[in-house]
Amino acid sequence: MADKLRKLKDEAAKLVQKNKLEKALSVLGEVLEIDPLDVTACQKTGDIYRKLSQNDKAIERYMRVVKVYAEDG
């Protein structure tokens, strides 16, 4: 499972570099389906939504990251 997550994250990073943001969101969505508490993937989706001027969705993702960090202490 860890290998699959790593491959998906690598793929998403390459897509972001190529400015294929919608596809990167889809791949990061797969990561979050496997591990909903993956704060890195969640933060990256927030960053992509911000780049796409979808600020409400970006804030939602950033708030999820804050919640995970707050719960973990």
Secondary structure, 3 states (H helix, E strand, C coil): CHHHHHHHHHHHHHHHHCCCHHHHHHHHHHHHHHCCCCHHHHHHHHHHHHHCCCHHHHHHHHHHHHHHHHHHC
